[in-house]
Amino acid sequence: MLDLVIAASAAMLSPAAAGEPETAAGEPQTAQPALLPEPVRAIIEAAIATGDETKVRTVIALVRTTNPDSAAEIDSMMAGFEGHLAEVKQAEAAAREAALRSAGLFDNWSGKGEFGAFRATGNTSNTGLTASLDVTREGINWRHQLTGRVDYQRANGLTTREQYLARYEPNVKVSERFYAYALAQHESDRFQGYSGRSAISGGIGYQALKKDDIQLAVKIGPAYRVTEFIDGRRESRIAGLIGIDFDWRITDRLTLTQDTNAVAETGGSAVAIIDARNTTLDLNTGLNAAISKKLSARFSYAVEYDSNPAPGAVQTDTLSRMTLIYNF
């Protein structure tokens, strides 16, 4: 692109390329739109041939500044390029929609796998493992998301952490900004006092921000939760769900995610379930650094809170993770 700009500048400053009209002595000169010098036109055509919109707009802006008398011809060339670009984008969008409509059940899935582990020996013997899998299928109006996660730690022969989570969340677009969601989740953490905790929910969501570098969505709806405690008790309660989904790409290689959940934990989501007896909230702040196109490193810090934990359990747990993420 720099070569095109330099060439354009040279062509526009060249006296031989000016091509100014001459008139016979004593005859009045009629004001007419000046034609673009051929070298300058060639530079614009070369930029258009690349199909790069940014490159074309940069060259056009430079040429328009230095050749104001040829504005009509420049605008005509730009209009032609924009018309062609619109046709290309429309064709690509139609092709994508056709592909989505004809896709099979196992098509159009994407996702990421996250893994981290440690092993220490000597005065203490510690082993730790954290792993998760998140897959998503995007359709024209529907999106399906499946998440699974496990955290396990063993110290000096004793298990000190054992947490499992599985979740399925479909949603469908209602309008450009609004969507309806459903959610089903099951988790287990005996160190927090329950052998199983299941929740289902459904409601409405709103996409507050949707830009290339930052996205924010909120959702709210009723929920129903069943908790099975390790002492044999079982509770079923109507609850409310509030969720936030936030992602901020700070640079091309650095992304900040903010999670708060008891229903779900995934980069950039925040979900809380509230009932009259107990409020559960998981806060997870993460920073992803891209290593390559498909591989990134992640540091996250999680706080898990239960306002009314089981007997013998504390209200707040914290967990720091260092993991690798593979996108597919």
N, C-alpha and C positions, 0 to 999 in steps of 0.2 A: 504493500500500500504506500510506503514511503517513496518507493521508486516512481509510482504514478503521480504523487503529489509534486515531487521534484521536477519530473518531466513536464507536468502541467504548468508549473511556475516558470520554467525556462521557456516553454512555448509561448506563454502569455506575455513574457517580457521581451521576446525577440522582435526587433523592429521589422525584420523581413516578413514576420507572420502577421503584422498588424493589418495589412490589406486595406488601408484606408482609401476610399474612392477619390478620384481626381476629377476636376471639372475644368472645362475650357475657361480661359481667362475672361473675366468679365461676366460669366454666366452665373446666375444664382444657383446655389447648391440646395437640392431638395432633401430634407431630413427624412431618412429611411432607417429602419432597423438594421443595425450592422450585422453582417454574417459572421459566424464564428470562424476564426482562422482554422485551417485544416489541421494543424498540429494539435490545437486545443480540442477540436472535435474528436480527433483520434484518441486522445487521452480519456475523454468521457466515455467513448464507445468501449475502450479497453476496460474501464472500471465496470461498465454495465455488463460486459461479457463475463465477468467473474461471478455475477449473481449475488455479490456481497452487499447488502443494503447499507451497512455502515460505511463501507468504502465508497460507494456511489454517492451517498449524501455528503461525505467529506469533500470529494472532488468537485461536486456540483456547487457546494457552498464557496469553495475557493474560486472556481471559474466565474460564478455570478458576481463575486466581489471585484474581480479584476476586469470583467467584461460586462459592465452594466448595460451597455447599449445593445447587447445580444440577449437580453433577459427573456424575450419572447421565444427565441429558439431554444435556449437552455431549459425554460419551463416546459416546452413541448417534449424535449428529450426526457426530462424527468417524469412527466405525466405518462409517457409511453412505458418507462421502466416500472412505475408504480402500478399501472394497469396489468402489466405482465406478472409482476410480483403477486398482486392480488389473485390472479388466475391460478398461479402455482400454489399459493397457500390454500385456496379453496379446493383445489384438486387433492392436495395432501390431506386436508381435513375430511373430505369425502372418502378417500381411501382408508383413512384410519377408522371412520365410522363403519364402513363396510366390513373391515377386518374384525371390528368388535362384534358386529351383529352376527357374523358367521363363525365366531370363535367357539371352540368346544369347551367342555367343562374344565379341562386341564390346561387351557391356553390362557395367556395374559397374566400369569402369576409372576410376581416379583417379591423379593424379600431380603432379609439379612439374618445372618447367624452371628451370635456374640459368644465369646468364650474367654474365660480367664481362670487361672489355677495357680496354686502355690504349694510348696512342700518344704518343711523345715525339720532338721534333725539335730541332735546334740543334747543340750540340757532339756529341750522340749521337743516333742514330736508333733508337728502340726501338718494337716493336709486340708486344703480348701479348694472348692470348685464352684464356679458360677457359669451358667450357660443359658442362652435364650435363643428362640427362633421366632421370627415375625415374618409372616407371608401375607401378601395383599393381592387381591384380584380386582382390577379396575374395569368397569364396564361403561356404557354410555351414561346411565343414570345410577347404577348400583355399584357399591364397593363392598367387598368382603375382606375382613381382616381376622387372621388367626394368630394367636400369641401363646407361646409356652415358655416357662422359665423355671430354673432350679438353682437353689443356693444350698451348698452343703459344706460343713466344716467339721473336722475331727481333731481333737487336741488330747495328747497323752492317752490315747485309747478310748476316749469318750467323745461321742457326738455332741457338738455344742451348737450346731445350727442345721436345720433341715426344713427347707421351705420350698413348696411347689406351687405353681400357678398355671392355669390353662384358661384361655378366654377366646370367645368368638363374638365379633361385632360386625353385623351388616348395617349399612345405611343406604338410603335412597334419596336422590335430589328431589326436592319439592319445587324449588325455584333456583335462580342463580346463586342466592345466598343461603337459603334455608334448606335443611334436610331433616329427614326422620331417621332415628336410629333405634336399634335393638341391641341388647347386650346380655350375654350369658357367661358366667365366670365361676370357676371353682378354685379354691386355694386351700393349702394345708400348711400349718406351722405349729407343731406341738409345743415348741418353746414359748409361744405366745398363748398357749393354753387351749388350742382347738385342733382337733384332728381333721376337721373339714369345715369349710365355710363357702356356701354357694349363694350366688346372687343373680337375679334377672332384672332387667330394666328396659324401658322403652320411653321415648320422648322425642323432643324436637331439638335441633341444633341450628346454630347460626355461624356462618363463616364471616367473622368480623374483618379479617385481613387476609388477602391472598395475593402476595407479591412474590417475585422471584427469590428474594432474600429473607422474607419474613412472612409467617403465616400464623394466624390466631383464629381458633374456633371455640365456641362455647356450646354446651348442651345441658339440658335439664329435663328431669322426668321422675316419675315414681319408681320405686324399686321394691323388690321382695327378697328378703335374705333369710337363709336358714343356717344356723351355726350348731355344730356338734362339738361339744367340749370333751377334753380328754378324761374328765371325771364321769362321763356318761350322760350328762345333761344335754338337752336339745332345745333350741329356741328358734322360733319363727316370727319374723317381724316385718311389718310394712315400713318402708324407709323412703327417703328422698335421695336422688342422685344429682350432683352438680359436677360438671366436667369442663376442663379447659385443655385445649390442644395448642401448644405453642412451640414453634421452631424459629430460630434466628440464625441465618448463615452470615457470620461476621465477615469472613473472607471466603474465597473459593475453597480453602482447605481447612477452615475452622468453623464449627457449628456449635451453638449453645442450645441446649434443650432443658426444659423445665417440666418436671413431673410432680404431681401430687395425687396419690391415689390409694384407694383401698379396693377398688374394683379393677383397676388396670394400671400397669406400669410399662410405658414404652416411651421412647424419646419424644419429648414434646407433648406429653399429655398429662392432664391433671384431673383426677376424679375423686370425689369424696362421697361416701354414703353416710347419711345421718338418720338416726331414729331416736325415739324418746329415751332409750336406755343407753345407747352406746354410739359414739361417733368414731369412725375409723378414717384415718388420713395417712397417706404415704407421700412423702415429699422426696423427690429425686432430682437433683441438679447435676447435669452432665455436660462435658465438653468433649466434642469429637474432633480429632485432627486427622485429616486425610493423609494416608501414606502413598496410596496409588488410586487409580480410578475405582477399584473395587474393595480395597483394604483401608481401614482406618483404625486408629487407636482411640480409646474412650476412657476418660476418668469420670467417675460419678460418685456422689455422696447422697445416701438415702437416709431419711428419717421416717420411721414407721410409728404411728401414734394410735393408741386405743384409749378412749376416755374412760372406759370401764372394763379393764382387762380381767381375765380369769384369775382366781385366787392363786397366788404364788408368782404371777407374771407382773412385770412392770409396765407402765404406760408407754414408754418410749424406747425404741430400738434404733440404733444407727449402724450403717454399713457403708464402707468405702470399697469401691471396685476399680480395678485396672483391667481392661479387657481389650481384645481385638475384635473388630467387626468386619465380616465379609459380606458384601452386597452381591446379590445375584438376580 
